[in-house]
Amino acid sequence: MVKMNKKSFALFCYPWDIIDEGYDAIIDAVKRSGLNSIYVTVNYHSGMFFLPHSKKRKIYFPEPGALYFNPSNWHKNHTFQSPISNLTENWTKFWEELSNKCKQNNINLCAWMLGTHNSGIGTKYNEISVHNAWGDPITHSLCPFNSEVVDHFVNVSKDVVNLGVFDKILVESLEYLPLRHGHHHEVIGVDFPDDLDFLMSLNFSRSCMDQLKNKNVDGEIIKNWVKKISDDYFNKRLNNNKMDWQDFEKILDGQFWQYYLIREESITNINKAVINELRQDKSLKIGLLDFGPLYSLGPYNQRWQNGVNLEYLLPLIDEIHPTFYFTDLDFNKKKYKIYKDVIKKQVDMIPAIRTILPQTSNQKDLTNQIEIFNNDAAGFSFYNYSFMNYENLDWINKSLSLQDNNI
């Protein structure tokens, strides 16, 4: 067991929190929580956020897909461009001053870097987004088969490293998103099983279909099969037996599984490209946010339905940051027992804890969550300062102190 004072304890926040409230406010929040690190996003997708303790605003809509740094020359010449946030006119100064404040207070400054989950780019340039079997663009999810998408995130990675202020980079969402995601005014008014949910999320973009063709896989057969299975369920009311991973391997005499492995390879490749760029700074720690425990199909060896295969990604990183965003404590325990068999202690594990509703309504809730993971965890990260009341910071401090006393 790692002693508590040797662990990484981090608070998630956003640049607008720091700009609105000042550097000292976020430093004070980290100290009040008893933490030693902060994760600040360097790019983001979109949302509508209620900010309880902000004195400047109560609702904030981040500019979709914005960068929170000044990109280098690649940006103006790229096929598509993320907007640059106008929260400040001098992002270089922002990061330098925040870095200095963190160093003065012995706080690690970490970049929280998002990937293909990007509604800003996907809405403006929907030809590079994921497309489902019906050809519908999924505009909050960019296609990792597209070379320009990969190039964009490699360049973002290079610029983030070149800022020269971070101790760690936490990579999020270089993966395929599920069908249900909570998109703006998302309405899914009927029920359907988990296997169909998965199939309807699959990618058949032009770039994907081209790659399938290059590898002698008939994407049209796979696409038409997905449409038929959906039509059978919704229009013909045929309830086929629920499919699992073993079934997927055998469908269409193995052709579906060939498709799946190529789909998975696209996620492995974009992660490798980004992480290789981040590794240009040998001093940086690299973490990967893992949403795998949230997925309904569960793991298959070390792979998840979002295209992530940890067999290939764990050797590339220093830390894995799993998410167990469930409200039922026993269900969290069950999921964690499964997860331990997936990662096999190959890298440090730092669970991300949602320290807000509905997962956390009081200090006891938080303590109970931390206790599940504490014996194996190399630290914890707490999501998200932006959405918390100040008392939540005290819950974090108290909960961690209780764990320390139990060692």
C-alpha positions in Angstrom: 0.0 0.0 0.0 1.3 3.5 -0.9 1.3 5.9 2.0 -1.3 8.6 1.6 1.3 11.4 1.6 3.1 9.7 -1.3 0.0 9.5 -3.4 -1.3 11.8 -6.2 -4.4 13.7 -5.1 -5.8 16.0 -7.7 -8.6 18.5 -8.2 -10.2 18.9 -11.7 -11.0 22.4 -12.8 -11.4 24.6 -15.9 -9.6 27.7 -17.1 -12.7 29.8 -16.6 -12.7 29.0 -12.9 -9.2 30.3 -12.6 -9.8 33.4 -14.8 -13.1 34.3 -13.0 -11.9 33.6 -9.4 -8.2 34.2 -9.6 -5.1 32.0 -9.2 -5.2 32.2 -5.4 -8.7 30.9 -5.3 -7.8 27.6 -7.0 -4.6 27.3 -5.0 -6.6 27.7 -1.8 -9.2 25.1 -3.0 -6.4 22.6 -3.6 -5.0 23.3 -0.1 -8.3 23.2 1.6 -9.0 19.8 0.1 -5.6 18.4 1.3 -4.6 17.7 -2.3 -1.3 18.1 -4.1 -2.2 18.4 -7.8 -4.6 20.2 -10.2 -5.9 19.1 -13.6 -6.8 22.0 -15.9 -8.3 21.4 -19.3 -6.3 22.6 -22.3 -9.1 22.0 -24.7 -12.8 21.0 -24.3 -15.9 20.0 -26.2 -19.1 21.7 -24.9 -21.6 21.7 -22.1 -23.9 23.8 -20.0 -22.4 24.2 -16.5 -23.9 25.5 -13.3 -21.2 27.3 -11.3 -22.4 27.5 -7.6 -19.5 29.5 -6.1 -18.6 31.7 -9.0 -19.3 35.4 -8.3 -19.1 36.3 -11.9 -21.6 34.0 -13.5 -23.9 31.1 -12.6 -24.3 29.4 -16.1 -21.4 28.9 -18.5 -21.5 27.5 -22.0 -17.9 26.7 -23.0 -17.2 27.5 -26.7 -17.5 24.1 -28.3 -14.2 22.5 -29.1 -12.1 25.5 -28.0 -8.4 25.5 -27.3 -7.2 27.1 -24.1 -3.7 28.0 -25.4 -2.3 29.8 -28.4 -1.5 27.1 -31.0 1.6 27.3 -33.2 1.6 27.8 -37.0 0.1 24.4 -37.9 -3.3 25.7 -36.7 -3.9 28.4 -39.3 -2.8 26.1 -42.1 -4.8 23.0 -41.0 -7.7 21.5 -42.9 -10.0 22.4 -39.9 -9.4 24.6 -36.9 -10.6 24.5 -33.3 -11.6 28.0 -32.1 -9.2 29.6 -29.6 -10.9 30.7 -26.5 -11.2 34.4 -25.9 -11.4 34.1 -22.1 -8.0 35.8 -22.1 -5.9 37.5 -24.8 -2.7 36.0 -23.5 -2.9 32.2 -22.9 0.9 32.0 -22.6 0.9 34.4 -19.7 -2.1 32.6 -18.1 -0.2 29.2 -18.1 3.1 30.7 -16.9 1.5 32.6 -14.0 -0.5 29.5 -13.0 2.6 27.4 -13.2 4.5 29.8 -11.0 1.7 29.9 -8.4 1.6 26.1 -8.3 5.4 25.8 -7.9 5.3 28.3 -5.0 2.8 26.1 -3.3 4.3 22.7 -4.1 1.3 21.8 -6.3 1.7 19.7 -9.4 0.2 21.3 -12.5 -1.3 18.8 -14.9 -2.9 19.2 -18.3 -6.3 17.6 -18.9 -6.4 17.0 -22.7 -9.4 15.9 -24.5 -9.5 13.9 -27.8 -12.0 12.9 -30.4 -15.1 13.9 -28.3 -15.4 17.3 -29.9 -18.7 18.7 -30.9 -17.2 22.0 -32.0 -15.2 20.5 -34.8 -17.6 17.7 -35.6 -20.6 20.1 -36.0 -18.6 22.5 -38.2 -16.9 19.8 -40.3 -19.3 16.9 -40.1 -17.5 15.1 -42.9 -14.7 14.2 -40.5 -17.1 12.9 -37.7 -18.1 9.3 -37.0 -21.0 8.2 -39.2 -23.3 5.3 -38.2 -24.6 2.5 -40.4 -27.3 4.8 -41.8 -24.8 7.5 -42.8 -25.9 9.9 -39.9 -23.0 12.1 -38.8 -22.4 11.8 -35.0 -21.1 15.3 -34.7 -19.8 15.1 -31.1 -17.4 12.3 -32.1 -14.5 12.7 -34.6 -13.4 9.8 -36.8 -10.0 8.4 -35.8 -9.6 6.8 -39.2 -9.3 10.3 -40.7 -5.6 11.3 -41.0 -6.5 15.0 -40.5 -8.1 14.2 -37.2 -5.0 12.4 -36.0 -2.8 15.2 -37.2 -4.9 17.7 -35.3 -4.4 15.9 -32.0 -0.7 15.2 -32.6 -0.2 19.0 -33.1 -2.3 19.8 -30.0 -0.1 17.4 -28.1 3.1 19.1 -29.4 1.9 22.5 -28.4 0.8 21.4 -24.9 4.2 19.9 -24.3 6.0 23.0 -25.6 4.2 25.1 -23.1 6.7 23.6 -20.7 4.6 24.1 -17.6 3.1 20.7 -16.9 4.1 17.8 -14.6 1.6 15.4 -16.1 -0.7 15.0 -19.1 -4.1 13.3 -18.6 -5.5 12.1 -21.9 -9.3 11.7 -22.2 -11.6 10.5 -24.9 -9.4 9.1 -27.7 -12.1 6.6 -28.2 -15.5 5.9 -29.8 -18.5 7.3 -27.8 -21.5 5.2 -27.0 -24.9 5.8 -28.7 -26.3 7.4 -25.5 -24.2 10.3 -24.4 -26.4 13.0 -23.0 -26.0 15.2 -26.1 -27.8 18.6 -26.1 -31.5 17.8 -25.7 -30.8 14.2 -26.4 -34.1 12.2 -26.6 -34.2 8.4 -26.8 -37.8 7.6 -26.0 -37.7 3.8 -26.5 -35.7 1.0 -24.8 -33.4 -1.4 -26.5 -30.8 -3.9 -25.4 -27.1 -3.2 -24.8 -25.9 -5.2 -27.8 -28.1 -3.1 -30.1 -27.0 0.1 -28.4 -23.4 -0.9 -29.2 -24.1 -1.9 -32.8 -25.9 1.4 -33.6 -22.9 3.3 -32.3 -20.5 1.7 -34.8 -18.5 3.8 -37.2 -18.9 3.6 -41.0 -17.5 6.9 -42.1 -15.9 7.3 -45.5 -12.4 7.1 -44.0 -13.4 4.0 -42.1 -14.9 2.3 -45.2 -11.8 3.1 -47.2 -9.6 1.5 -44.6 -11.8 -1.6 -44.5 -11.5 -1.8 -48.3 -7.7 -1.5 -48.1 -7.7 -4.5 -45.7 -10.1 -6.6 -47.8 -13.0 -6.3 -45.5 -16.4 -5.6 -47.0 -17.7 -2.8 -44.9 -21.1 -2.8 -46.8 -21.9 -6.3 -45.6 -21.2 -5.3 -42.0 -23.1 -2.0 -42.3 -26.2 -3.7 -43.9 -26.2 -6.4 -41.2 -26.2 -3.7 -38.5 -29.2 -2.0 -40.2 -31.0 -5.4 -40.6 -30.6 -6.2 -36.9 -31.9 -2.8 -36.0 -34.8 -3.1 -38.4 -35.7 -6.6 -37.0 -35.9 -5.1 -33.5 -37.7 -1.8 -34.1 -39.9 -2.5 -37.1 -40.4 -6.3 -37.1 -40.4 -6.6 -33.3 -38.1 -9.6 -33.5 -36.3 -10.2 -30.2 -33.1 -12.0 -31.1 -31.0 -13.5 -28.4 -28.8 -10.9 -26.8 -25.3 -11.0 -28.3 -22.0 -10.9 -26.2 -18.4 -10.7 -27.1 -18.1 -14.4 -28.1 -21.1 -14.0 -30.5 -19.5 -10.9 -32.1 -16.4 -13.0 -32.9 -18.6 -15.4 -35.0 -21.0 -13.1 -36.7 -21.0 -13.3 -40.5 -18.4 -16.1 -40.4 -16.0 -13.8 -38.6 -16.3 -10.8 -40.9 -17.8 -8.7 -38.2 -14.9 -9.4 -35.9 -12.4 -8.4 -38.7 -14.3 -5.1 -38.9 -14.1 -4.8 -35.1 -10.4 -5.4 -34.9 -9.8 -2.7 -37.6 -12.0 -0.3 -35.7 -10.1 -1.1 -32.5 -6.8 -0.5 -34.4 -7.9 3.0 -35.2 -8.2 3.9 -31.5 -4.9 2.2 -30.7 -3.1 4.1 -33.5 -4.4 7.6 -32.5 -3.5 7.0 -28.9 0.0 5.9 -29.9 0.4 8.9 -32.1 -0.6 11.3 -29.4 1.3 9.6 -26.6 4.5 9.4 -28.7 4.3 13.1 -29.2 3.8 13.7 -25.4 6.8 11.5 -24.7 9.0 14.0 -26.4 9.3 15.5 -22.9 10.8 12.6 -21.0 9.9 14.2 -17.6 6.2 14.2 -18.2 4.0 11.5 -16.6 1.2 10.3 -18.9 -2.2 9.2 -17.6 -5.2 7.8 -19.5 -8.7 8.4 -18.4 -10.6 5.1 -18.7 -14.4 5.1 -19.1 -14.4 1.3 -19.7 -16.1 0.4 -16.4 -19.1 2.4 -17.4 -19.8 0.4 -20.5 -22.6 -2.2 -20.4 -20.9 -5.0 -22.4 -18.1 -5.2 -19.9 -14.5 -6.1 -20.7 -13.3 -8.8 -23.1 -9.9 -9.6 -21.9 -8.5 -6.0 -21.8 -10.7 -4.4 -24.4 -13.8 -2.2 -24.1 -16.6 -1.6 -26.6 -15.3 2.0 -27.1 -12.4 0.6 -29.1 -9.9 0.9 -26.3 -7.7 -2.2 -25.9 -5.6 -1.8 -22.8 -3.3 -4.6 -23.8 -1.8 -2.2 -26.3 -2.3 1.1 -24.3 -1.1 0.2 -20.8 2.5 -0.2 -21.9 2.5 3.3 -23.3 1.4 5.1 -20.1 2.3 5.7 -16.5 -1.1 5.8 -14.9 -4.7 4.6 -15.6 -7.5 6.7 -14.3 -10.7 4.6 -14.2 -14.2 6.0 -13.8 -16.8 4.3 -11.5 -19.6 6.9 -11.8 -22.3 4.8 -10.2 -24.6 5.8 -7.4 -24.9 2.3 -6.0 -22.0 1.4 -3.7 -22.3 -2.3 -4.1 -22.4 -2.0 -7.8 -19.2 0.1 -7.7 -17.6 -2.7 -5.7 -18.7 -5.3 -8.2 -17.4 -3.2 -11.1 -14.1 -2.6 -9.3 -13.6 -6.3 -8.7 -13.9 -6.9 -12.5 -11.6 -4.0 -13.2 -8.8 -5.3 -11.1 -8.7 -8.4 -13.3 -8.5 -6.2 -16.4 -5.5 -4.0 -15.5 -3.6 -6.6 -13.5 -1.6 -3.9 -11.7 0.4 -3.2 -14.8 0.4 0.6 -14.1 -0.5 2.9 -11.2 -4.2 3.3 -10.8 -5.7 6.7 -9.9 -9.6 6.5 -9.8 -11.5 9.6 -10.8 -14.2 10.3 -8.2 -17.2 12.5 -9.0 -17.5 14.6 -5.9 -20.8 16.1 -6.9 -24.4 14.9 -7.3 -25.7 12.3 -7.9 -22.7 10.2 -6.8 -21.7 12.2 -3.8 -24.3 14.0 -1.6 -22.3 14.1 1.7 -18.9 13.3 3.2 -19.9 9.8 4.1 -20.7 9.0 0.4 -17.3 10.2 -0.5 -15.5 8.2 2.2 -17.3 5.1 1.2 -16.3 5.5 -2.4 -12.6 6.1 -1.6 -12.5 3.0 0.7 -13.4 0.8 -2.2 -10.2 1.6 -4.0 -7.8 2.9 -1.4 -5.7 -0.2 -0.8 -4.8 -0.4 -4.5 -4.9 3.2 -5.6 -1.8 5.3 -6.2 -4.0 8.4 -5.6 -7.4 9.9 -6.5 -8.7 12.8 -8.6 -11.8 14.7 -7.7 -14.3 16.0 -10.3 -14.9 18.9 -10.4 -14.1 22.1 -8.5 -16.3 24.1 -11.0 -19.5 22.3 -9.9 -18.9 21.9 -6.2 -19.9 23.8 -3.1 -17.0 24.8 -0.9 -18.1 22.2 1.7 -17.3 19.5 -0.8 -13.6 20.5 -0.5 -13.8 19.8 3.2 -15.4 16.4 2.5 -12.4 15.5 0.4 -9.9 16.5 3.1 -11.8 14.7 5.8 -12.3 11.5 3.7 -8.6 11.4 2.8 -7.6 12.0 6.5 -9.8 9.1 7.5 -8.0 6.8 5.0 -4.6 7.9 6.3 -5.6 7.0 9.8 -6.6 3.5 8.7 -3.2 2.7 7.3 
